[in-house]
Amino acid sequence: MTPDAEHRLPLVGVIGCGAMGAAVAELFTGRGLPVYLAGRRRSAAQELAAGLPRAAAVSVEVAAEKADVLILATSVMVSCTQIAPRVGSRLVGKVLVDVSNPEPEDLEDTGHRSAAEVIAEVFAGSSVVKALNCVSARQVRAVARGGRPPTVPIAGDDREAKRSTARLLRRSGFDVADAGPLSSSQWIEGLSHLLRRLGQQEGLGDAVGFHLLRLAPALPPFGAINTSEKRRT
Ligand SMILES: NC(=O)c1ccc[n+]([C@@H]2O[C@H](COP(=O)([O-])OP(=O)(O)OC[C@H]3O[C@@H](n4cnc5c(N)ncnc54)[C@H](OP(=O)(O)O)[C@@H]3O)[C@@H](O)[C@H]2O)c1
């Protein structure tokens, strides 16, 4: 990547103008990024864009064509059966961010693969990165308004696509942790289920989040732990 490309702000497209699409659009535009918004109904995208700086309502085709990074803020079913056949070919070589949390029926007969892997197969030639699914739309809005940012685990097979997604998310205020290849998405999607369950059990709803504690400098080195363990025995 050239230094110019490294520093140029990516053009972001968001397909889906529901809860998550709207929250992500608010976040990115609030951080100075231009965003192309596309929904099933043009009016939904227009309404949303009207309330945001630097946002433009466009067709799904134009969003796919213009964006360097496309956020797929639709259900897995819609992404696979409606968006991919419509614009999959325009997204070849581009970064596609899958924020989905699949319903059980989305993954029936897919051989225990994650939604991200299913999406990568359908959008052949795109660099799919799993991200943001562990953060609720309400939390994304909170971060957009200066709230405490959780860690966003990301996964993908294309190192450069993951780098540009991480850069985008860090610029937007999130802590980002690299979970490795796209196949790790199964764990990231599982983490989202766990957070939802913890929120229910703790009576917190979606007001729970994941933050990776990077303890390395605070812990004694392994050798030291082993020595003291030996002394105790
Ligand atoms: N909501 C959250 O807190 C959250 C958090 C993390 C991840 N996610 C994930 O984000 C994705 C979207 O969830 P959501 O909660 O935002 O759902 P949502 O509010 O129902 O929004 C989905 C949007 O997709 C649009 N859509 C449907 N068919 C379309 C098509 N053919 N072309 C373009 N747009 C189409 C819908 O438009 P219409 O309204 O016109 O049907 C709707 O605006 C899901 O995969 C979900 O798992 C959501």
The ligand as an SDF file (V2000), in Angstrom:
LIG
                    3D

 48 52  0  0  0  0  0  0  0  0999 V2000
  -29.4570   -4.2110   16.0030 N   0  0  0  0  0  0  0  0  0  0  0  0
  -28.3350   -4.5250   16.6540 C   0  0  0  0  0  0  0  0  0  0  0  0
  -28.1420   -4.1260   17.8330 O   0  0  0  0  0  0  0  0  0  0  0  0
  -27.2720   -5.3550   15.9820 C   0  0  0  0  0  0  0  0  0  0  0  0
  -26.0440   -5.5220   16.6490 C   0  0  0  0  0  0  0  0  0  0  0  0
  -25.0330   -6.2480   16.0290 C   0  0  0  0  0  0  0  0  0  0  0  0
  -25.2570   -6.8020   14.7780 C   0  0  0  0  0  0  0  0  0  0  0  0
  -26.4650   -6.6400   14.1620 N   0  0  0  0  0  0  0  0  0  0  0  0
  -26.6520   -7.2370   12.8340 C   0  0  0  0  0  0  0  0  0  0  0  0
  -26.8520   -6.1800   11.9030 O   0  0  0  0  0  0  0  0  0  0  0  0
  -27.6840   -6.6280   10.8330 C   0  0  0  0  0  0  0  0  0  0  0  0
  -28.8720   -5.6890   10.7280 C   0  0  0  0  0  0  0  0  0  0  0  0
  -29.5860   -5.7280   11.9470 O   0  0  0  0  0  0  0  0  0  0  0  0
  -30.6040   -4.5660   12.3530 P   0  0  0  0  0  0  0  0  0  0  0  0
  -30.8960   -4.7570   13.7830 O   0  0  0  0  0  0  0  0  0  0  0  0
  -30.0970   -3.2650   11.8750 O   0  0  0  0  0  0  0  0  0  0  0  0
  -31.8950   -4.9990   11.5230 O   0  0  0  0  0  0  0  0  0  0  0  0
  -33.0460   -4.0530   10.9960 P   0  0  0  0  0  0  0  0  0  0  0  0
  -33.2480   -2.9160   11.9140 O   0  0  0  0  0  0  0  0  0  0  0  0
  -34.2010   -4.9360   10.6880 O   0  0  0  0  0  0  0  0  0  0  0  0
  -32.4380   -3.4760    9.6320 O   0  0  0  0  0  0  0  0  0  0  0  0
  -32.2570   -4.2580    8.5140 C   0  0  0  0  0  0  0  0  0  0  0  0
  -32.3360   -3.3450    7.3240 C   0  0  0  0  0  0  0  0  0  0  0  0
  -32.1000   -4.1020    6.1430 O   0  0  0  0  0  0  0  0  0  0  0  0
  -32.9200   -3.5360    5.1370 C   0  0  0  0  0  0  0  0  0  0  0  0
  -33.0940   -4.4210    4.0130 N   0  0  0  0  0  0  0  0  0  0  0  0
  -33.9170   -5.4990    3.9030 C   0  0  0  0  0  0  0  0  0  0  0  0
  -33.8230   -6.0210    2.6590 N   0  0  0  0  0  0  0  0  0  0  0  0
  -32.9400   -5.2320    1.9850 C   0  0  0  0  0  0  0  0  0  0  0  0
  -32.4550   -5.2250    0.6660 C   0  0  0  0  0  0  0  0  0  0  0  0
  -32.8320   -6.1470   -0.2040 N   0  0  0  0  0  0  0  0  0  0  0  0
  -31.5860   -4.2650    0.2930 N   0  0  0  0  0  0  0  0  0  0  0  0
  -31.1740   -3.3150    1.1690 C   0  0  0  0  0  0  0  0  0  0  0  0
  -31.6150   -3.2600    2.4450 N   0  0  0  0  0  0  0  0  0  0  0  0
  -32.4910   -4.2090    2.8500 C   0  0  0  0  0  0  0  0  0  0  0  0
  -34.2160   -3.2790    5.8580 C   0  0  0  0  0  0  0  0  0  0  0  0
  -35.0050   -2.3820    5.0980 O   0  0  0  0  0  0  0  0  0  0  0  0
  -36.6060   -2.3250    5.3360 P   0  0  0  0  0  0  0  0  0  0  0  0
  -36.7800   -1.6900    6.6700 O   0  0  0  0  0  0  0  0  0  0  0  0
  -37.0750   -1.4950    4.2110 O   0  0  0  0  0  0  0  0  0  0  0  0
  -37.0850   -3.7470    5.2730 O   0  0  0  0  0  0  0  0  0  0  0  0
  -33.7170   -2.7110    7.1660 C   0  0  0  0  0  0  0  0  0  0  0  0
  -33.5530   -1.3040    7.0950 O   0  0  0  0  0  0  0  0  0  0  0  0
  -28.0970   -8.0660   11.1950 C   0  0  0  0  0  0  0  0  0  0  0  0
  -27.2630   -8.9640   10.5260 O   0  0  0  0  0  0  0  0  0  0  0  0
  -27.8720   -8.1370   12.7030 C   0  0  0  0  0  0  0  0  0  0  0  0
  -27.5860   -9.4500   13.1360 O   0  0  0  0  0  0  0  0  0  0  0  0
  -27.4680   -5.9270   14.7300 C   0  0  0  0  0  0  0  0  0  0  0  0
  1  2  1  0
  2  3  2  0
  2  4  1  0
  4  5  1  0
  4 48  2  0
  5  6  2  0
  6  7  1  0
  7  8  2  0
  8  9  1  0
  8 48  1  0
  9 10  1  0
  9 46  1  0
 10 11  1  0
 11 12  1  0
 11 44  1  0
 12 13  1  0
 13 14  1  0
 14 15  2  0
 14 16  1  0
 14 17  1  0
 17 18  1  0
 18 19  2  0
 18 20  1  0
 18 21  1  0
 21 22  1  0
 22 23  1  0
 23 24  1  0
 23 42  1  0
 24 25  1  0
 25 26  1  0
 25 36  1  0
 26 27  1  0
 26 35  1  0
 27 28  2  0
 28 29  1  0
 29 30  1  0
 29 35  2  0
 30 31  1  0
 30 32  2  0
 32 33  1  0
 33 34  2  0
 34 35  1  0
 36 37  1  0
 36 42  1  0
 37 38  1  0
 38 39  2  0
 38 40  1  0
 38 41  1  0
 42 43  1  0
 44 45  1  0
 44 46  1  0
 46 47  1  0
M  CHG  2   8   1  16  -1
M  END
$$$$
